Amino acid sequence: MATSKKPFKAYLLRLLTRKSPASFDIKQAKTILFFRYDRIGDMVVTTPVFRELKLANPNVTITVLASKINKGVLVNNPHIDVIETNYKNNLFSDLFTLLKLRMKNFDVCVEFDHSVVPHAIIRLKIIKPKAIISVKKDGRYGVKGNELTLYDFYTERPKSAHFRDIWLSVLSPLGVSAKSKRYELFLTREKEQCAINFLKGFHNKKIIGINVEGAIVDKRIKFDKLKEICEGLYKGNENIQIIILSTPENSHAISNQVIDMNLDYVIESYKTNTILDVSALIQQLDLIITPDTSIVHIASAFDKPVVSIHENNPDSYRLWRPTSTLNRTVFAKSKHGLYDYSVADVVRFGLDMLKKVEH
C-alpha cells in the first residue's frame, strides 16, 4: 500500500513545487525574508548570515520569520529590520502573518531546511516571493531536491561542513562573501550587570557553568553523573565555583539537585527568564560544560571554553560541533542519547581548559 502511494505523493510534490524561474537579478534584491522558525541553536548559528548580508548591503531590508522559542536570540540585533513569529504546527494561526508577509512582495526568501518540508513549501506558496534560495535538499518520495522548481537557487552542502558554513552559503547567489563566521548575541548593559553582580562574591575563583538540560530527555546530564563531575572538578582544582544553569521550567528540579548534592562549591544560577539572561551569565564564565544543545553555540558566540557531551553520532557532531577556540567533546557510547560517557574525560578536559585560561 505504501509503495503504491509513493508515485502519487511524488506527483503531488512536483505539482505543488512547480514555478517559473525568477526573472529578475537576484543580486539587486532589496527585501529578503529568512525562514528560521525552529530551535534556539539553529538561530544562534545563523546569526552570521544576517550580519554579513547587512554589512555587504546596508540598504537591504532583512525580515526573519522566527519561532516563539528562538526569536529571543534576535532581540537587540541591529542587522534585523523585522521579526515575525511563526507557530509552525498551526497553519491557521500563521495565516494572518503569512498573508501580511505576502503583501510585502519580497524579492527573495531564504529557506534553510535541507529536507523537503511540506509546511515550508505551503508557506512559500502563500508568501509568493519573487525568488527562493535554499540549501541543497535531500529528496523525498523518490523526487530529488533539485527537481523542485519552486526553488530558484540551491547552494552546495559539502560533506564535511558545519551547519554554520552550509547556511552562510545562501549568501553566494546574492553576491555576498562572508568576511567573518562569528556568532552574535546582543546583550543590554542591564543583563550584563545582573550577571556581574551575581558572581561578585567569587571574583578570585574560576567560575564553571554546567548545563544539565538537553534537547530531549535522553540528552540530559543525569544527577549521579552531575555530582561525579562536580566532585571531580573540585578534587582537581579547589579554587572553583560551580554554577548549575537553570530555566524557569526546570528551576525547581535544579534547586532540589543542588540541595541533594550538598556541596558548598555548587550553587544554582539566578533566575533567567530569557535566552539573553542565560547568555549574559555564560559571557562571564570561565568554562561551560553542557550536553549538545543551544548552550554550546551560545558559549561559542562568546568564544568561551566549552566541554560538550555528545551522543556517538559523527554526522551530527560534524554539523553542530562547538566553534570556540578552546573546545573538547566527550562522546557517549550510544547513538541515541548520553549513556555510558566518561565522566573522567569530562573532568580532565575541563581542568585542562582551566589551566589554559589561567595562562
C-alpha positions in Angstrom: 0.0 0.0 0.0 2.8 2.4 1.0 4.6 1.7 -2.3 1.5 2.4 -4.4 1.1 5.8 -2.7 4.7 6.9 -3.4 4.2 7.8 -7.1 1.1 9.8 -6.2 2.9 11.7 -3.4 5.8 12.3 -5.8 3.3 13.7 -8.4 1.7 16.0 -5.8 5.1 17.2 -4.6 6.2 18.1 -8.1 2.8 19.8 -8.8 3.0 21.8 -5.5 6.5 23.0 -6.2 6.1 23.9 -9.8 7.1 27.5 -10.6 8.6 29.6 -13.4 12.2 30.7 -12.9 12.8 34.1 -11.3 13.0 36.8 -14.0 15.0 39.5 -12.1 18.6 39.9 -11.0 18.7 38.4 -7.5 21.8 40.4 -6.7 19.7 43.6 -6.8 17.3 42.3 -4.1 16.2 44.9 -1.6 13.8 42.9 0.6 14.8 39.5 1.9 12.8 37.1 4.1 14.5 34.3 6.1 12.7 31.2 7.3 14.2 30.3 10.7 11.3 29.1 12.8 13.0 26.2 14.6 15.3 25.9 17.6 17.4 28.3 19.6 20.7 26.8 18.5 19.7 27.0 14.8 19.1 30.7 15.2 22.4 31.4 17.0 24.3 29.5 14.3 22.5 31.6 11.6 23.4 35.0 13.1 26.5 35.4 10.9 24.2 35.2 7.8 22.2 38.3 8.8 25.3 40.3 9.8 27.3 39.5 6.7 24.4 40.3 4.4 23.7 43.6 6.2 27.3 44.7 6.2 27.6 44.0 2.5 24.2 45.6 1.6 23.2 48.1 4.3 20.1 49.1 2.3 18.6 45.7 2.2 15.6 45.1 4.5 16.0 41.8 6.4 12.9 40.1 7.8 13.1 36.9 9.8 10.2 34.5 10.3 11.2 33.1 13.7 9.6 30.7 16.2 8.2 31.6 19.6 11.1 29.6 21.0 14.0 31.2 19.1 13.0 34.8 18.4 14.6 35.9 21.6 18.0 35.3 20.1 17.4 38.2 17.7 16.4 40.8 20.4 18.6 44.0 20.0 20.2 42.6 16.8 21.0 45.7 14.7 21.1 43.7 11.5 17.5 42.6 11.6 14.8 45.0 10.5 11.7 43.0 11.2 11.0 39.8 13.3 7.7 37.9 12.6 6.6 34.9 14.6 5.6 31.6 13.1 3.7 28.9 15.0 4.9 26.1 12.7 2.4 23.4 13.7 -0.7 25.6 13.3 -1.1 26.9 9.7 -4.3 28.6 10.6 -2.7 30.6 13.4 0.0 31.6 11.0 -2.3 32.6 8.2 -2.6 36.2 9.1 1.2 36.6 9.4 1.7 34.8 6.1 -0.8 37.0 4.3 0.8 40.1 5.8 4.2 38.8 4.5 2.7 38.2 1.1 1.6 41.8 0.8 5.2 42.9 1.3 6.1 41.3 -2.1 9.5 40.1 -1.0 12.3 40.0 -3.6 13.9 36.9 -2.1 13.0 34.3 0.5 15.7 32.0 2.0 14.8 28.6 3.4 17.5 26.7 5.4 15.9 23.2 5.5 18.0 20.5 3.9 14.9 18.3 3.8 11.8 18.7 1.7 9.4 20.1 4.3 5.7 20.3 3.2 4.7 23.1 5.7 7.6 25.2 4.5 6.5 24.7 0.9 3.0 25.8 1.7 4.3 28.9 3.5 6.4 29.8 0.5 3.4 29.4 -1.9 1.3 31.7 0.3 4.0 34.4 0.7 5.0 34.2 -3.0 8.5 35.8 -3.1 10.0 36.7 -6.5 12.8 34.2 -5.9 13.7 31.5 -3.4 17.1 30.3 -2.2 17.6 27.0 -0.4 20.4 24.8 0.7 20.8 21.6 -1.3 17.9 19.4 -0.3 17.6 15.7 0.3 14.9 14.0 -1.9 11.5 12.8 -0.8 9.0 10.3 -2.2 11.6 9.5 -4.9 11.8 13.1 -6.0 15.3 14.6 -6.0 15.7 18.0 -4.3 16.9 19.7 -7.5 13.8 18.6 -9.4 11.7 21.0 -7.3 11.4 24.2 -9.5 9.9 26.2 -6.6 13.5 26.8 -5.6 15.4 29.1 -7.9 18.8 28.7 -6.3 20.4 25.8 -4.5 23.7 26.1 -2.6 26.1 23.3 -2.2 26.3 21.2 1.0 29.9 19.9 1.4 30.0 16.6 3.3 32.5 17.9 5.9 30.9 21.2 6.5 29.4 22.7 9.7 25.9 24.0 9.5 27.3 27.5 10.0 29.2 27.2 6.7 26.2 25.5 4.9 23.9 28.3 5.9 26.4 31.0 5.1 26.5 29.6 1.6 23.0 31.0 0.9 24.7 34.4 0.6 26.6 33.3 -2.5 23.6 33.7 -5.0 23.2 37.3 -3.6 26.8 38.0 -4.5 28.0 38.2 -0.8 31.1 36.5 0.6 31.3 36.2 4.4 34.2 38.0 6.0 33.5 36.6 9.4 31.7 33.5 10.7 31.4 34.6 14.3 28.0 34.1 16.0 26.4 37.2 17.6 24.2 37.9 20.6 23.4 41.4 21.7 23.1 41.9 25.5 21.9 45.0 27.3 24.1 46.6 29.9 21.4 45.7 32.4 21.6 42.0 31.7 25.4 42.1 31.8 25.4 43.9 35.1 22.9 41.4 36.6 25.4 38.5 35.8 28.3 40.5 37.1 26.5 41.3 40.4 25.6 37.6 40.8 29.2 36.5 40.5 30.7 39.3 42.5 31.5 37.2 45.6 33.5 34.7 43.5 36.0 37.1 41.8 39.0 35.1 43.0 37.7 31.8 41.8 37.3 30.1 38.4 33.6 30.0 37.6 32.3 26.9 35.8 28.8 26.7 34.5 27.2 23.3 34.0 24.0 23.0 31.9 22.2 19.7 32.5 19.4 20.1 30.0 19.4 18.7 26.5 17.0 19.0 23.6 15.4 15.7 24.7 15.3 13.7 28.0 17.9 11.2 26.7 20.4 14.1 26.2 20.4 15.4 29.8 23.1 15.0 32.3 21.7 12.7 35.0 22.0 13.6 38.7 24.6 10.9 39.5 26.8 12.0 36.6 26.4 15.6 37.6 27.6 15.0 41.1 30.6 13.0 39.9 31.6 15.8 37.5 31.3 18.4 40.3 33.3 16.4 42.8 35.9 15.5 40.2 36.4 19.2 39.2 36.8 20.3 42.8 39.2 17.5 43.6 41.4 18.7 40.7 41.1 22.4 41.5 39.6 23.7 44.8 39.7 27.3 43.6 36.4 26.9 41.6 32.8 27.8 42.0 30.3 25.7 40.0 27.0 27.3 38.8 24.2 24.9 37.7 22.4 26.8 34.9 18.6 26.7 35.2 15.5 27.9 33.3 12.1 28.9 34.7 10.8 25.4 33.6 13.5 23.4 35.5 14.4 25.8 38.3 12.6 23.7 41.0 14.3 20.5 39.9 17.7 22.1 39.8 17.2 23.6 43.2 16.5 20.1 44.6 19.5 18.6 42.9 21.8 21.3 44.3 20.4 20.7 47.8 20.8 16.9 47.4 24.4 17.2 46.3 25.2 19.2 49.4 28.4 20.6 48.0 29.3 24.1 49.2 31.1 24.9 45.9 27.9 24.3 43.8 25.0 26.7 43.6 22.1 27.3 41.2 22.1 30.2 38.8 19.9 33.2 39.4 16.5 33.2 37.7 16.9 33.5 34.0 13.7 34.3 32.1 15.1 34.7 28.6 17.8 33.2 26.4 19.7 36.5 26.7 19.6 36.3 30.5 21.3 32.9 30.2 23.7 34.3 27.6 24.7 37.2 29.9 25.7 34.7 32.6 27.6 32.5 30.1 29.5 35.5 28.9 31.0 35.9 32.5 32.0 32.2 33.0 35.5 30.7 32.6 34.2 27.3 31.4 31.0 25.7 30.3 30.1 22.0 30.4 27.0 21.1 28.6 25.3 18.4 26.5 25.0 19.0 22.8 22.3 21.8 22.8 22.0 25.5 22.2 24.3 26.4 25.2 27.2 25.0 23.1 26.5 27.7 20.4 25.9 30.5 22.9 29.3 29.6 24.6 30.8 29.7 21.1 29.3 33.1 20.4 31.4 34.5 23.3 34.4 32.2 22.5 34.1 30.6 25.9 35.9 27.3 26.6 33.4 24.5 26.4 33.3 20.8 27.1 30.4 19.3 25.2 28.9 15.9 25.8 27.7 14.3 22.5 25.9 11.2 21.5 28.0 8.8 19.4 26.9 10.3 16.1 29.8 11.6 13.9 27.4 13.2 11.3 25.5 15.2 13.9 28.8 16.2 15.6 30.3 17.5 12.3 27.2 19.6 11.7 26.9 21.0 15.2 30.3 20.9 16.8 31.5 23.8 19.1 33.4 26.6 17.4 35.0 28.2 20.5 38.8 28.4 20.3 39.1 26.1 23.3 36.7 23.2 23.0 36.7 19.5 23.7 33.9 16.9 23.2 33.3 13.7 25.1 31.3 11.1 23.2 28.8 8.7 24.7 28.8 5.1 23.5 25.2 5.3 22.4 24.0 6.9 19.2 20.6 7.7 20.8 21.5 9.6 24.0 24.0 10.4 26.6 24.6 6.9 28.0 28.0 5.5 29.1 30.2 8.5 28.6 33.3 9.0 30.5 32.9 11.4 33.5 36.7 11.2 33.9 37.2 12.7 30.5 34.7 15.5 31.1 36.6 16.4 34.3 40.0 16.0 32.7 39.1 18.2 29.7 37.6 20.8 32.0 40.6 21.0 34.3 43.0 21.2 31.3 41.0 24.1 29.9 41.0 26.0 33.2 44.8 25.8 33.2 44.9 27.2 29.7 42.6 30.1 30.7 44.9 30.9 33.7 47.8 31.3 31.3 
